[in-house]
Amino acid sequence: MWYRRGLFLKQCEAIGVSSSGIILIAGSFMGAVLGYQFYVSFRLFNAEALLGGTVGVSLFRELGPVMTAIMVTGRAGAAMAAEIGSMRISEQVDALDVMAVDPIEFLVTPRVLAGFVMVPLLSIFFTAVASIAAALIGCGVMGLDSSIYWTQYAKMVDAIDLIHCTTKGAAFGTVLTLVGCFNGYRAHGGASAVGLATRNTVVASCLSILLMDYILTSLLPFGAIRIKVES
């Protein structure tokens, strides 16, 4: 059994549990915007019934994992880069080497594993919150029947969409933690090095997330393929 599991659980709390508040707020705002914008657009074509399915698919496949990863990058990714960078310039990382403790195993591995595990869960949480917020706007404010919304939602969202959400979340969580640890570990110089590592982490993580999103979207299966085969 991996004896660093205590550090792993601590990082799960720092990356996952502590980020749930900002994910709740961001998901609420995102869902409200989607509910309003999609309803207004569909109303032009008398297709308001498509609101639920469109919101569900867009959140599970794209917006849920991407927005979650960006939120976690701004909160946890930057924090781990600053923490490891501070340890680096204050020679605490060198002290770990002197004590025969592997800095990679002690500092990097628990964070990467925690990102791999927690970001998919946060992505599902974000999607659930945004879906409810979109329903509140679409049904409670714009006047769509709630049974139509949730019926279309359940009809359009299936296991493939859940695979998209969790796979992308795991990939994004791994990428943002690796980038944060890498920039923090390579920090050198004075206090300005910590700020530089934090800035590089946010920029590089966001760009990497968008690139990874494109690659995974190209490789992962789509519901449209299944529908074409069945027809």
C-alpha positions in Angstrom: 0.0 0.0 0.0 1.3 3.4 -0.9 2.6 5.0 2.3 2.0 8.6 1.0 -1.8 8.1 1.0 -2.1 10.7 3.8 -0.6 13.3 1.5 -2.8 12.1 -1.3 -6.0 12.6 0.8 -4.8 16.0 1.9 -4.3 17.1 -1.7 -7.8 15.6 -2.6 -9.2 18.0 0.0 -7.2 20.9 -1.2 -8.0 20.4 -4.9 -11.5 18.9 -4.7 -13.3 19.7 -1.5 -12.0 23.2 -1.1 -12.8 24.0 -4.8 -16.4 22.9 -4.5 -17.6 26.4 -3.5 -16.2 28.1 -6.5 -17.5 25.3 -8.7 -20.9 25.7 -7.3 -21.0 29.5 -8.0 -19.4 29.1 -11.5 -21.8 26.3 -12.4 -24.8 28.3 -11.3 -23.8 31.3 -13.4 -22.9 29.2 -16.4 -26.2 27.2 -16.3 -28.2 30.4 -16.0 -26.5 31.9 -19.0 -27.1 28.7 -21.1 -30.7 28.4 -20.0 -31.4 32.0 -21.1 -29.4 32.1 -24.3 -30.5 28.7 -25.6 -34.1 29.4 -24.9 -34.0 32.7 -26.7 -32.3 31.1 -29.7 -34.6 28.1 -29.9 -37.7 30.3 -29.5 -37.0 31.9 -32.8 -37.6 28.4 -34.4 -40.3 27.3 -32.1 -37.9 24.6 -30.8 -37.9 25.4 -27.0 -38.3 21.7 -26.3 -34.7 21.1 -27.3 -33.4 23.2 -24.4 -32.9 20.4 -21.9 -31.0 18.1 -24.3 -28.8 20.9 -25.7 -27.9 22.1 -22.2 -27.1 18.5 -21.0 -24.9 17.5 -24.0 -23.0 20.8 -24.1 -22.3 20.6 -20.4 -21.2 17.0 -20.3 -19.1 17.0 -23.4 -17.5 20.4 -23.3 -18.4 23.2 -20.8 -18.4 21.1 -17.7 -14.9 19.6 -17.7 -13.3 22.7 -19.4 -14.8 25.3 -17.1 -14.1 23.1 -14.1 -10.4 22.7 -15.1 -10.0 26.4 -15.6 -11.6 27.2 -12.2 -9.3 24.6 -10.5 -6.3 25.9 -12.3 -7.0 29.4 -11.0 -7.4 28.2 -7.5 -5.5 25.0 -6.9 -3.0 24.9 -9.8 -1.6 28.4 -9.1 -1.5 27.6 -5.3 0.5 24.5 -5.8 3.0 26.3 -8.1 3.4 29.0 -5.5 3.8 26.5 -2.7 6.4 24.3 -4.4 8.1 27.4 -5.8 8.4 28.9 -2.3 9.8 25.6 -1.0 12.3 25.6 -3.9 13.7 29.0 -3.4 13.9 28.6 0.4 15.8 25.3 -0.1 13.2 23.1 1.5 13.3 20.8 -1.6 17.0 20.4 -1.1 16.4 19.6 2.5 14.2 16.7 1.4 17.0 15.4 -0.7 19.4 15.6 2.3 16.9 13.6 4.4 16.7 10.9 1.6 13.1 11.8 0.8 12.3 11.8 -2.9 10.8 15.3 -3.7 8.9 14.0 -6.7 7.2 11.3 -4.6 6.6 13.6 -1.7 5.5 16.8 -3.5 4.4 15.9 -7.1 2.9 12.5 -7.1 0.1 13.1 -4.5 -0.9 16.3 -6.3 -1.1 14.7 -9.7 -3.0 11.7 -8.4 -5.4 14.0 -6.5 -6.0 16.0 -9.7 -6.6 12.8 -11.7 -9.3 11.7 -9.2 -10.9 14.9 -8.1 -11.3 17.0 -11.2 -13.7 14.4 -12.9 -15.8 14.5 -9.8 -15.8 18.3 -9.8 -16.8 18.2 -13.5 -19.8 16.1 -12.8 -20.7 18.4 -9.9 -20.4 21.5 -12.1 -22.5 19.9 -14.8 -25.3 18.9 -12.3 -25.3 22.4 -10.8 -25.4 24.1 -14.2 -28.1 21.8 -15.4 -30.3 22.7 -12.5 -29.6 26.4 -12.9 -30.5 26.2 -16.6 -33.8 24.5 -15.7 -34.6 27.2 -13.2 -34.1 29.9 -15.8 -35.6 28.1 -18.7 -38.6 26.8 -16.8 -39.0 29.2 -13.9 -38.3 32.4 -15.7 -38.8 31.8 -19.4 -41.9 29.6 -19.0 -40.8 26.2 -20.4 -42.6 23.2 -19.0 -40.2 21.4 -16.6 -41.3 17.9 -17.7 -40.4 18.8 -21.3 -37.0 20.0 -20.1 -36.0 17.0 -18.1 -37.6 14.5 -20.6 -35.4 15.9 -23.4 -32.4 16.0 -21.0 -32.7 12.3 -20.1 -33.3 11.4 -23.8 -30.2 13.2 -25.1 -27.7 12.6 -22.3 -26.4 9.0 -22.1 -23.3 7.0 -21.1 -21.2 8.4 -23.9 -21.6 12.0 -22.6 -20.6 10.8 -19.1 -17.5 9.2 -20.6 -16.6 12.5 -22.3 -17.0 14.4 -19.0 -15.0 12.0 -16.8 -12.3 11.3 -19.3 -11.7 14.9 -20.1 -11.8 15.8 -16.3 -9.2 13.2 -15.5 -7.0 14.4 -18.4 -7.4 18.0 -17.5 -6.7 17.3 -13.8 -3.5 15.5 -14.6 -2.3 18.2 -17.0 -3.0 21.2 -14.7 -1.3 19.5 -11.7 1.7 18.5 -13.7 2.1 22.0 -15.1 1.7 23.6 -11.6 4.2 21.2 -10.0 6.7 21.6 -13.0 6.7 25.4 -12.8 7.0 25.4 -9.0 9.7 22.8 -9.0 11.8 24.8 -11.6 11.5 28.1 -9.8 14.8 29.7 -8.9 16.0 33.1 -7.7 14.1 35.4 -5.4 10.5 36.0 -4.5 9.7 37.1 -8.0 10.3 33.5 -9.1 7.2 32.5 -7.2 5.1 35.0 -9.1 6.6 34.0 -12.4 5.9 30.3 -11.7 2.3 31.1 -10.8 1.7 33.2 -13.9 3.3 30.5 -16.2 1.2 27.9 -14.5 -2.1 29.6 -15.2 -1.3 30.5 -18.8 0.3 27.2 -19.7 -2.5 25.2 -18.0 -5.3 27.0 -19.7 -3.7 26.6 -23.1 -2.9 22.9 -22.4 -6.5 22.3 -21.3 -7.9 23.8 -24.5 -5.4 21.8 -26.7 -6.2 18.6 -24.8 -9.9 19.3 -25.2 -9.5 19.4 -28.9 -7.5 16.2 -29.0 -9.9 14.3 -26.8 -13.0 15.6 -28.6 -11.4 14.2 -31.9 -10.7 10.8 -30.3 -13.6 10.1 -28.0 -16.8 8.6 -29.5 -19.9 10.7 -30.2 -23.6 10.0 -29.8 -24.1 11.3 -33.4 -22.0 8.3 -34.6 -24.3 5.9 -32.7 -27.4 7.6 -34.1 -26.1 7.4 -37.6 -25.4 3.7 -37.3 -28.8 2.9 -35.7 -30.6 4.8 -38.5 
